[in-house]
Amino acid sequence: MENEMMNITIGSIVVGADFFDREDVIENIWETLQTDSILLAAARRVGKSSVMRRLFDQSRLDFRPIWLDCQDYGGPEDLVTDLAVKAGELRQDPRHFFSACAQVGSRNIEELGIWQLKLKLREQVADNWQSQGESVLKETLSQPDTRLLIILDELPILLHKLMTRDSDRGKAAAQNLLDWLRHVRQSPEFGRDVRQVIGGSIGLPRIASLIGSSHKINDLRPIEVGPLERSKAAELANGLLGSSPTSECKLRF
């Protein structure tokens, strides 16, 4: 710690050398992911998204990670489209991947840019995003020895958008999304090779309860990301102070 330069990061995800501690939480998560998907529970600004990013940057257990920032989506079709884009990037041949997952003729596939393919795919998944999402997963897992870790950051924000946008229809869309995610976790077709890590600044259990879908997340293993212990907090503060050439004080808690 004394030889490492650290930066104060407020509000943004912390990566690289600025990521501090959380070894016990990270180890617990990877141990749990051997058998179960996870719901990360934490208060705001504790570092939940930074932990999730660490899982993405330093993946283990032969998982290939996909990061989905759900607060950017307007509905399930956007989530599935982004899933397809990220899965295509994993294949390092997105055009081939799109041609396998979407109804895009081989004659036209080379003529379209990736953003055009993304728009075309979104149009196709709008009315049947569940089955299209399964096609994406099947095509991704068709490669030998492929396991997927799907990290869903801020999923509750997307569910809240759906609930407040269009009352009954939005509530049904939120229920359907939770149901589909559970299907992916529980289905024998995907369950062995797909894990999910779900987190968000709004509590998922509360949102699920409001729409009558608590039973659709009860298979997730909750793991809490709590505040730093006092000794670790002091170590972090002193590490940050030590990174400043003008700082000579030490903090004790």
ChimeraX commands (.cxc) that place a marker at each C-alpha (Angstrom):
marker #1 position 0.00,0.00,0.00 radius 0.5
marker #1 position 2.78,2.47,0.93 radius 0.5
marker #1 position 4.42,2.14,-2.48 radius 0.5
marker #1 position 1.24,2.41,-4.53 radius 0.5
marker #1 position -0.25,5.63,-5.78 radius 0.5
marker #1 position -3.98,5.86,-5.11 radius 0.5
marker #1 position -6.55,8.32,-6.39 radius 0.5
marker #1 position -9.73,9.50,-4.71 radius 0.5
marker #1 position -12.68,8.42,-6.83 radius 0.5
marker #1 position -16.10,9.83,-5.97 radius 0.5
marker #1 position -19.22,8.54,-7.67 radius 0.5
marker #1 position -17.44,6.63,-10.46 radius 0.5
marker #1 position -16.52,2.95,-10.56 radius 0.5
marker #1 position -13.10,2.29,-9.04 radius 0.5
marker #1 position -10.74,0.10,-11.08 radius 0.5
marker #1 position -7.13,-1.05,-11.14 radius 0.5
marker #1 position -4.75,0.07,-8.40 radius 0.5
marker #1 position -7.44,2.36,-6.94 radius 0.5
marker #1 position -9.59,-0.65,-6.02 radius 0.5
marker #1 position -9.05,-1.26,-2.31 radius 0.5
marker #1 position -9.66,-4.22,-0.01 radius 0.5
marker #1 position -12.85,-6.31,-0.52 radius 0.5
marker #1 position -10.76,-9.48,-0.84 radius 0.5
marker #1 position -13.12,-11.40,1.45 radius 0.5
marker #1 position -16.18,-10.28,-0.52 radius 0.5
marker #1 position -14.55,-11.13,-3.85 radius 0.5
marker #1 position -13.52,-14.59,-2.63 radius 0.5
marker #1 position -17.01,-15.23,-1.26 radius 0.5
marker #1 position -18.55,-14.25,-4.59 radius 0.5
marker #1 position -16.35,-16.55,-6.65 radius 0.5
marker #1 position -16.91,-19.43,-4.28 radius 0.5
marker #1 position -20.68,-18.89,-4.49 radius 0.5
marker #1 position -20.64,-18.60,-8.29 radius 0.5
marker #1 position -19.47,-22.17,-8.55 radius 0.5
marker #1 position -23.06,-23.23,-7.83 radius 0.5
marker #1 position -25.35,-20.18,-7.65 radius 0.5
marker #1 position -26.13,-16.78,-9.09 radius 0.5
marker #1 position -25.84,-13.78,-6.77 radius 0.5
marker #1 position -27.74,-10.73,-5.58 radius 0.5
marker #1 position -25.32,-8.09,-4.28 radius 0.5
marker #1 position -26.85,-6.16,-1.40 radius 0.5
marker #1 position -25.39,-2.84,-0.26 radius 0.5
marker #1 position -26.22,0.71,0.65 radius 0.5
marker #1 position -25.51,3.49,-1.83 radius 0.5
marker #1 position -21.89,4.57,-2.34 radius 0.5
marker #1 position -20.45,1.51,-0.61 radius 0.5
marker #1 position -18.74,0.25,-3.76 radius 0.5
marker #1 position -21.09,-2.39,-5.14 radius 0.5
marker #1 position -20.53,-1.46,-8.80 radius 0.5
marker #1 position -16.76,-1.37,-8.26 radius 0.5
marker #1 position -16.91,-4.93,-6.90 radius 0.5
marker #1 position -18.91,-5.99,-9.95 radius 0.5
marker #1 position -16.39,-4.34,-12.24 radius 0.5
marker #1 position -13.60,-6.21,-10.46 radius 0.5
marker #1 position -15.40,-9.47,-11.28 radius 0.5
marker #1 position -15.55,-8.38,-14.91 radius 0.5
marker #1 position -11.90,-7.28,-15.11 radius 0.5
marker #1 position -10.48,-10.29,-13.28 radius 0.5
marker #1 position -12.81,-13.14,-14.14 radius 0.5
marker #1 position -12.22,-16.66,-12.82 radius 0.5
marker #1 position -13.61,-20.20,-13.09 radius 0.5
marker #1 position -13.32,-20.06,-16.89 radius 0.5
marker #1 position -16.21,-17.59,-17.06 radius 0.5
marker #1 position -16.39,-15.14,-19.94 radius 0.5
marker #1 position -17.95,-11.99,-18.46 radius 0.5
marker #1 position -20.58,-9.74,-20.03 radius 0.5
marker #1 position -21.35,-6.38,-18.40 radius 0.5
marker #1 position -24.87,-4.98,-18.85 radius 0.5
marker #1 position -25.54,-1.49,-17.45 radius 0.5
marker #1 position -29.31,-1.73,-17.12 radius 0.5
marker #1 position -29.89,1.93,-16.25 radius 0.5
marker #1 position -29.17,2.73,-19.92 radius 0.5
marker #1 position -32.03,0.57,-21.21 radius 0.5
marker #1 position -35.64,1.50,-21.87 radius 0.5
marker #1 position -36.98,-2.04,-21.86 radius 0.5
marker #1 position -36.11,-5.75,-22.01 radius 0.5
marker #1 position -35.52,-5.55,-25.76 radius 0.5
marker #1 position -32.64,-3.12,-25.15 radius 0.5
marker #1 position -31.11,-5.48,-22.59 radius 0.5
marker #1 position -31.29,-8.43,-25.01 radius 0.5
marker #1 position -29.88,-6.34,-27.87 radius 0.5
marker #1 position -26.92,-5.25,-25.76 radius 0.5
marker #1 position -26.45,-8.84,-24.61 radius 0.5
marker #1 position -26.20,-9.84,-28.27 radius 0.5
marker #1 position -23.69,-7.07,-29.01 radius 0.5
marker #1 position -21.49,-8.03,-26.05 radius 0.5
marker #1 position -21.74,-11.73,-26.91 radius 0.5
marker #1 position -20.72,-10.94,-30.49 radius 0.5
marker #1 position -17.70,-9.09,-29.18 radius 0.5
marker #1 position -16.75,-12.17,-27.18 radius 0.5
marker #1 position -16.79,-14.15,-30.41 radius 0.5
marker #1 position -14.58,-11.48,-32.01 radius 0.5
marker #1 position -16.71,-11.89,-35.11 radius 0.5
marker #1 position -19.89,-9.91,-34.45 radius 0.5
marker #1 position -21.16,-10.09,-38.03 radius 0.5
marker #1 position -21.12,-13.87,-38.02 radius 0.5
marker #1 position -22.73,-13.84,-34.61 radius 0.5
marker #1 position -25.52,-11.51,-35.72 radius 0.5
marker #1 position -26.18,-13.56,-38.83 radius 0.5
marker #1 position -26.59,-16.64,-36.64 radius 0.5
marker #1 position -28.85,-14.96,-34.08 radius 0.5
marker #1 position -30.85,-12.56,-36.25 radius 0.5
marker #1 position -32.49,-12.87,-39.61 radius 0.5
marker #1 position -29.91,-10.88,-41.54 radius 0.5
marker #1 position -29.13,-12.20,-45.00 radius 0.5
marker #1 position -25.53,-13.19,-45.62 radius 0.5
marker #1 position -25.48,-10.99,-48.74 radius 0.5
marker #1 position -26.20,-7.90,-46.65 radius 0.5
marker #1 position -24.29,-8.69,-43.49 radius 0.5
marker #1 position -20.94,-7.31,-44.70 radius 0.5
marker #1 position -22.55,-4.15,-45.99 radius 0.5
marker #1 position -23.96,-3.10,-42.62 radius 0.5
marker #1 position -22.06,-1.33,-39.87 radius 0.5
marker #1 position -22.22,-2.69,-36.33 radius 0.5
marker #1 position -24.57,0.10,-35.24 radius 0.5
marker #1 position -26.89,-0.76,-38.15 radius 0.5
marker #1 position -26.83,-4.41,-37.17 radius 0.5
marker #1 position -27.67,-3.40,-33.61 radius 0.5
marker #1 position -30.67,-1.35,-34.76 radius 0.5
marker #1 position -31.85,-4.18,-36.99 radius 0.5
marker #1 position -31.53,-6.68,-34.17 radius 0.5
marker #1 position -33.45,-4.42,-31.79 radius 0.5
marker #1 position -36.30,-4.21,-34.27 radius 0.5
marker #1 position -36.44,-7.98,-34.42 radius 0.5
marker #1 position -36.33,-8.61,-30.68 radius 0.5
marker #1 position -38.97,-6.02,-29.80 radius 0.5
marker #1 position -41.87,-8.48,-29.90 radius 0.5
marker #1 position -40.07,-11.71,-28.98 radius 0.5
marker #1 position -37.11,-10.68,-26.86 radius 0.5
marker #1 position -37.33,-13.81,-24.69 radius 0.5
marker #1 position -36.79,-16.25,-27.54 radius 0.5
marker #1 position -34.20,-13.99,-29.18 radius 0.5
marker #1 position -32.35,-13.77,-25.89 radius 0.5
marker #1 position -32.27,-17.56,-25.68 radius 0.5
marker #1 position -30.93,-17.72,-29.24 radius 0.5
marker #1 position -28.12,-15.38,-28.23 radius 0.5
marker #1 position -27.22,-17.57,-25.27 radius 0.5
marker #1 position -27.39,-20.79,-27.29 radius 0.5
marker #1 position -25.14,-19.40,-30.00 radius 0.5
marker #1 position -22.66,-18.08,-27.44 radius 0.5
marker #1 position -22.55,-21.35,-25.52 radius 0.5
marker #1 position -22.15,-23.36,-28.72 radius 0.5
marker #1 position -18.42,-22.74,-28.51 radius 0.5
marker #1 position -16.60,-25.49,-26.58 radius 0.5
marker #1 position -15.89,-24.91,-22.89 radius 0.5
marker #1 position -17.73,-21.60,-22.78 radius 0.5
marker #1 position -19.26,-20.34,-19.55 radius 0.5
marker #1 position -20.94,-16.96,-19.20 radius 0.5
marker #1 position -20.98,-14.59,-16.26 radius 0.5
marker #1 position -23.71,-12.02,-16.92 radius 0.5
marker #1 position -23.24,-8.98,-14.67 radius 0.5
marker #1 position -26.41,-6.88,-14.45 radius 0.5
marker #1 position -25.67,-3.55,-12.84 radius 0.5
marker #1 position -28.62,-1.30,-11.85 radius 0.5
marker #1 position -31.28,-3.84,-12.87 radius 0.5
marker #1 position -33.72,-2.34,-10.31 radius 0.5
marker #1 position -33.53,1.02,-12.11 radius 0.5
marker #1 position -34.71,-0.61,-15.34 radius 0.5
marker #1 position -37.54,-2.38,-13.49 radius 0.5
marker #1 position -38.54,0.91,-11.85 radius 0.5
marker #1 position -38.62,2.61,-15.25 radius 0.5
marker #1 position -40.95,-0.05,-16.57 radius 0.5
marker #1 position -43.23,0.14,-13.52 radius 0.5
marker #1 position -43.64,3.91,-13.64 radius 0.5
marker #1 position -43.79,4.35,-17.39 radius 0.5
marker #1 position -46.95,2.47,-18.25 radius 0.5
marker #1 position -48.65,1.12,-15.11 radius 0.5
marker #1 position -50.13,-2.32,-15.91 radius 0.5
marker #1 position -48.16,-2.95,-19.10 radius 0.5
marker #1 position -44.95,-1.75,-17.49 radius 0.5
marker #1 position -45.54,-3.92,-14.45 radius 0.5
marker #1 position -46.12,-6.93,-16.70 radius 0.5
marker #1 position -42.91,-6.17,-18.62 radius 0.5
marker #1 position -40.95,-5.98,-15.35 radius 0.5
marker #1 position -42.45,-9.28,-14.20 radius 0.5
marker #1 position -41.62,-10.91,-17.53 radius 0.5
marker #1 position -38.02,-9.73,-17.37 radius 0.5
marker #1 position -37.53,-11.15,-13.87 radius 0.5
marker #1 position -39.21,-14.36,-14.99 radius 0.5
marker #1 position -36.91,-14.69,-18.02 radius 0.5
marker #1 position -33.77,-14.06,-15.99 radius 0.5
marker #1 position -34.87,-16.74,-13.54 radius 0.5
marker #1 position -35.60,-19.11,-16.44 radius 0.5
marker #1 position -32.04,-18.62,-17.70 radius 0.5
marker #1 position -30.67,-19.37,-14.21 radius 0.5
marker #1 position -32.88,-22.42,-13.65 radius 0.5
marker #1 position -33.12,-24.01,-17.09 radius 0.5
marker #1 position -31.03,-27.20,-17.53 radius 0.5
marker #1 position -30.12,-25.82,-20.94 radius 0.5
marker #1 position -28.33,-22.79,-19.49 radius 0.5
marker #1 position -28.08,-23.22,-15.73 radius 0.5
marker #1 position -24.79,-25.12,-15.68 radius 0.5
marker #1 position -22.91,-22.66,-17.88 radius 0.5
marker #1 position -24.54,-19.32,-17.05 radius 0.5
marker #1 position -24.31,-17.34,-13.83 radius 0.5
marker #1 position -25.73,-13.92,-13.04 radius 0.5
marker #1 position -24.54,-11.25,-10.62 radius 0.5
marker #1 position -27.28,-8.67,-10.04 radius 0.5
marker #1 position -26.92,-5.38,-8.20 radius 0.5
marker #1 position -28.35,-1.90,-8.04 radius 0.5
marker #1 position -28.66,1.24,-5.95 radius 0.5
marker #1 position -32.39,0.51,-5.49 radius 0.5
marker #1 position -33.14,-2.68,-3.59 radius 0.5
marker #1 position -34.19,-5.49,-5.94 radius 0.5
marker #1 position -36.21,-7.33,-3.24 radius 0.5
marker #1 position -38.31,-4.20,-2.67 radius 0.5
marker #1 position -39.00,-3.74,-6.39 radius 0.5
marker #1 position -39.79,-7.43,-6.82 radius 0.5
marker #1 position -42.20,-7.29,-3.87 radius 0.5
marker #1 position -44.01,-4.26,-5.32 radius 0.5
marker #1 position -44.78,-6.15,-8.53 radius 0.5
marker #1 position -45.61,-9.44,-6.82 radius 0.5
marker #1 position -42.49,-11.21,-8.05 radius 0.5
marker #1 position -40.49,-11.96,-4.91 radius 0.5
marker #1 position -40.59,-15.64,-5.80 radius 0.5
marker #1 position -38.72,-14.87,-9.05 radius 0.5
marker #1 position -35.55,-13.82,-7.23 radius 0.5
marker #1 position -35.58,-16.17,-4.25 radius 0.5
marker #1 position -33.04,-18.47,-5.94 radius 0.5
marker #1 position -30.40,-15.73,-5.89 radius 0.5
marker #1 position -27.79,-16.00,-3.14 radius 0.5
marker #1 position -27.53,-12.64,-1.34 radius 0.5
marker #1 position -24.04,-11.37,-0.58 radius 0.5
marker #1 position -23.64,-8.11,1.32 radius 0.5
marker #1 position -21.07,-5.48,0.48 radius 0.5
marker #1 position -20.75,-3.65,3.77 radius 0.5
marker #1 position -18.72,-0.61,4.85 radius 0.5
marker #1 position -14.99,-0.97,5.41 radius 0.5
marker #1 position -13.79,-2.13,8.81 radius 0.5
marker #1 position -12.25,0.64,10.91 radius 0.5
marker #1 position -8.69,-0.61,10.42 radius 0.5
marker #1 position -9.20,-0.91,6.66 radius 0.5
marker #1 position -10.77,2.54,6.50 radius 0.5
marker #1 position -7.72,3.99,8.27 radius 0.5
marker #1 position -5.39,2.12,5.91 radius 0.5
marker #1 position -7.28,3.47,2.90 radius 0.5
marker #1 position -7.26,7.04,4.21 radius 0.5
marker #1 position -3.56,6.93,4.96 radius 0.5
marker #1 position -2.88,5.38,1.57 radius 0.5
marker #1 position -4.67,8.27,-0.10 radius 0.5
marker #1 position -2.84,10.79,2.05 radius 0.5
marker #1 position 0.44,9.09,1.24 radius 0.5
marker #1 position -0.26,9.53,-2.46 radius 0.5
marker #1 position -0.24,13.29,-1.98 radius 0.5
marker #1 position 3.28,14.83,-2.05 radius 0.5
marker #1 position 2.16,17.57,0.36 radius 0.5
marker #1 position 0.66,15.29,2.98 radius 0.5
marker #1 position 2.62,14.23,6.04 radius 0.5
marker #1 position -0.13,13.34,8.53 radius 0.5
marker #1 position -1.45,9.92,9.51 radius 0.5
marker #1 position -5.00,9.11,10.49 radius 0.5
marker #1 position -6.07,6.81,13.30 radius 0.5
marker #1 position -9.63,5.59,13.90 radius 0.5
marker link #1:1,2 radius 0.2
marker link #1:2,3 radius 0.2
marker link #1:3,4 radius 0.2
marker link #1:4,5 radius 0.2
marker link #1:5,6 radius 0.2
marker link #1:6,7 radius 0.2
marker link #1:7,8 radius 0.2
marker link #1:8,9 radius 0.2
marker link #1:9,10 radius 0.2
marker link #1:10,11 radius 0.2
marker link #1:11,12 radius 0.2
marker link #1:12,13 radius 0.2
marker link #1:13,14 radius 0.2
marker link #1:14,15 radius 0.2
marker link #1:15,16 radius 0.2
marker link #1:16,17 radius 0.2
marker link #1:17,18 radius 0.2
marker link #1:18,19 radius 0.2
marker link #1:19,20 radius 0.2
marker link #1:20,21 radius 0.2
marker link #1:21,22 radius 0.2
marker link #1:22,23 radius 0.2
marker link #1:23,24 radius 0.2
marker link #1:24,25 radius 0.2
marker link #1:25,26 radius 0.2
marker link #1:26,27 radius 0.2
marker link #1:27,28 radius 0.2
marker link #1:28,29 radius 0.2
marker link #1:29,30 radius 0.2
marker link #1:30,31 radius 0.2
marker link #1:31,32 radius 0.2
marker link #1:32,33 radius 0.2
marker link #1:33,34 radius 0.2
marker link #1:34,35 radius 0.2
marker link #1:35,36 radius 0.2
marker link #1:36,37 radius 0.2
marker link #1:37,38 radius 0.2
marker link #1:38,39 radius 0.2
marker link #1:39,40 radius 0.2
marker link #1:40,41 radius 0.2
marker link #1:41,42 radius 0.2
marker link #1:42,43 radius 0.2
marker link #1:43,44 radius 0.2
marker link #1:44,45 radius 0.2
marker link #1:45,46 radius 0.2
marker link #1:46,47 radius 0.2
marker link #1:47,48 radius 0.2
marker link #1:48,49 radius 0.2
marker link #1:49,50 radius 0.2
marker link #1:50,51 radius 0.2
marker link #1:51,52 radius 0.2
marker link #1:52,53 radius 0.2
marker link #1:53,54 radius 0.2
marker link #1:54,55 radius 0.2
marker link #1:55,56 radius 0.2
marker link #1:56,57 radius 0.2
marker link #1:57,58 radius 0.2
marker link #1:58,59 radius 0.2
marker link #1:59,60 radius 0.2
marker link #1:60,61 radius 0.2
marker link #1:61,62 radius 0.2
marker link #1:62,63 radius 0.2
marker link #1:63,64 radius 0.2
marker link #1:64,65 radius 0.2
marker link #1:65,66 radius 0.2
marker link #1:66,67 radius 0.2
marker link #1:67,68 radius 0.2
marker link #1:68,69 radius 0.2
marker link #1:69,70 radius 0.2
marker link #1:70,71 radius 0.2
marker link #1:71,72 radius 0.2
marker link #1:72,73 radius 0.2
marker link #1:73,74 radius 0.2
marker link #1:74,75 radius 0.2
marker link #1:75,76 radius 0.2
marker link #1:76,77 radius 0.2
marker link #1:77,78 radius 0.2
marker link #1:78,79 radius 0.2
marker link #1:79,80 radius 0.2
marker link #1:80,81 radius 0.2
marker link #1:81,82 radius 0.2
marker link #1:82,83 radius 0.2
marker link #1:83,84 radius 0.2
marker link #1:84,85 radius 0.2
marker link #1:85,86 radius 0.2
marker link #1:86,87 radius 0.2
marker link #1:87,88 radius 0.2
marker link #1:88,89 radius 0.2
marker link #1:89,90 radius 0.2
marker link #1:90,91 radius 0.2
marker link #1:91,92 radius 0.2
marker link #1:92,93 radius 0.2
marker link #1:93,94 radius 0.2
marker link #1:94,95 radius 0.2
marker link #1:95,96 radius 0.2
marker link #1:96,97 radius 0.2
marker link #1:97,98 radius 0.2
marker link #1:98,99 radius 0.2
marker link #1:99,100 radius 0.2
marker link #1:100,101 radius 0.2
marker link #1:101,102 radius 0.2
marker link #1:102,103 radius 0.2
marker link #1:103,104 radius 0.2
marker link #1:104,105 radius 0.2
marker link #1:105,106 radius 0.2
marker link #1:106,107 radius 0.2
marker link #1:107,108 radius 0.2
marker link #1:108,109 radius 0.2
marker link #1:109,110 radius 0.2
marker link #1:110,111 radius 0.2
marker link #1:111,112 radius 0.2
marker link #1:112,113 radius 0.2
marker link #1:113,114 radius 0.2
marker link #1:114,115 radius 0.2
marker link #1:115,116 radius 0.2
marker link #1:116,117 radius 0.2
marker link #1:117,118 radius 0.2
marker link #1:118,119 radius 0.2
marker link #1:119,120 radius 0.2
marker link #1:120,121 radius 0.2
marker link #1:121,122 radius 0.2
marker link #1:122,123 radius 0.2
marker link #1:123,124 radius 0.2
marker link #1:124,125 radius 0.2
marker link #1:125,126 radius 0.2
marker link #1:126,127 radius 0.2
marker link #1:127,128 radius 0.2
marker link #1:128,129 radius 0.2
marker link #1:129,130 radius 0.2
marker link #1:130,131 radius 0.2
marker link #1:131,132 radius 0.2
marker link #1:132,133 radius 0.2
marker link #1:133,134 radius 0.2
marker link #1:134,135 radius 0.2
marker link #1:135,136 radius 0.2
marker link #1:136,137 radius 0.2
marker link #1:137,138 radius 0.2
marker link #1:138,139 radius 0.2
marker link #1:139,140 radius 0.2
marker link #1:140,141 radius 0.2
marker link #1:141,142 radius 0.2
marker link #1:142,143 radius 0.2
marker link #1:143,144 radius 0.2
marker link #1:144,145 radius 0.2
marker link #1:145,146 radius 0.2
marker link #1:146,147 radius 0.2
marker link #1:147,148 radius 0.2
marker link #1:148,149 radius 0.2
marker link #1:149,150 radius 0.2
marker link #1:150,151 radius 0.2
marker link #1:151,152 radius 0.2
marker link #1:152,153 radius 0.2
marker link #1:153,154 radius 0.2
marker link #1:154,155 radius 0.2
marker link #1:155,156 radius 0.2
marker link #1:156,157 radius 0.2
marker link #1:157,158 radius 0.2
marker link #1:158,159 radius 0.2
marker link #1:159,160 radius 0.2
marker link #1:160,161 radius 0.2
marker link #1:161,162 radius 0.2
marker link #1:162,163 radius 0.2
marker link #1:163,164 radius 0.2
marker link #1:164,165 radius 0.2
marker link #1:165,166 radius 0.2
marker link #1:166,167 radius 0.2
marker link #1:167,168 radius 0.2
marker link #1:168,169 radius 0.2
marker link #1:169,170 radius 0.2
marker link #1:170,171 radius 0.2
marker link #1:171,172 radius 0.2
marker link #1:172,173 radius 0.2
marker link #1:173,174 radius 0.2
marker link #1:174,175 radius 0.2
marker link #1:175,176 radius 0.2
marker link #1:176,177 radius 0.2
marker link #1:177,178 radius 0.2
marker link #1:178,179 radius 0.2
marker link #1:179,180 radius 0.2
marker link #1:180,181 radius 0.2
marker link #1:181,182 radius 0.2
marker link #1:182,183 radius 0.2
marker link #1:183,184 radius 0.2
marker link #1:184,185 radius 0.2
marker link #1:185,186 radius 0.2
marker link #1:186,187 radius 0.2
marker link #1:187,188 radius 0.2
marker link #1:188,189 radius 0.2
marker link #1:189,190 radius 0.2
marker link #1:190,191 radius 0.2
marker link #1:191,192 radius 0.2
marker link #1:192,193 radius 0.2
marker link #1:193,194 radius 0.2
marker link #1:194,195 radius 0.2
marker link #1:195,196 radius 0.2
marker link #1:196,197 radius 0.2
marker link #1:197,198 radius 0.2
marker link #1:198,199 radius 0.2
marker link #1:199,200 radius 0.2
marker link #1:200,201 radius 0.2
marker link #1:201,202 radius 0.2
marker link #1:202,203 radius 0.2
marker link #1:203,204 radius 0.2
marker link #1:204,205 radius 0.2
marker link #1:205,206 radius 0.2
marker link #1:206,207 radius 0.2
marker link #1:207,208 radius 0.2
marker link #1:208,209 radius 0.2
marker link #1:209,210 radius 0.2
marker link #1:210,211 radius 0.2
marker link #1:211,212 radius 0.2
marker link #1:212,213 radius 0.2
marker link #1:213,214 radius 0.2
marker link #1:214,215 radius 0.2
marker link #1:215,216 radius 0.2
marker link #1:216,217 radius 0.2
marker link #1:217,218 radius 0.2
marker link #1:218,219 radius 0.2
marker link #1:219,220 radius 0.2
marker link #1:220,221 radius 0.2
marker link #1:221,222 radius 0.2
marker link #1:222,223 radius 0.2
marker link #1:223,224 radius 0.2
marker link #1:224,225 radius 0.2
marker link #1:225,226 radius 0.2
marker link #1:226,227 radius 0.2
marker link #1:227,228 radius 0.2
marker link #1:228,229 radius 0.2
marker link #1:229,230 radius 0.2
marker link #1:230,231 radius 0.2
marker link #1:231,232 radius 0.2
marker link #1:232,233 radius 0.2
marker link #1:233,234 radius 0.2
marker link #1:234,235 radius 0.2
marker link #1:235,236 radius 0.2
marker link #1:236,237 radius 0.2
marker link #1:237,238 radius 0.2
marker link #1:238,239 radius 0.2
marker link #1:239,240 radius 0.2
marker link #1:240,241 radius 0.2
marker link #1:241,242 radius 0.2
marker link #1:242,243 radius 0.2
marker link #1:243,244 radius 0.2
marker link #1:244,245 radius 0.2
marker link #1:245,246 radius 0.2
marker link #1:246,247 radius 0.2
marker link #1:247,248 radius 0.2
marker link #1:248,249 radius 0.2
marker link #1:249,250 radius 0.2
marker link #1:250,251 radius 0.2
marker link #1:251,252 radius 0.2
marker link #1:252,253 radius 0.2
view
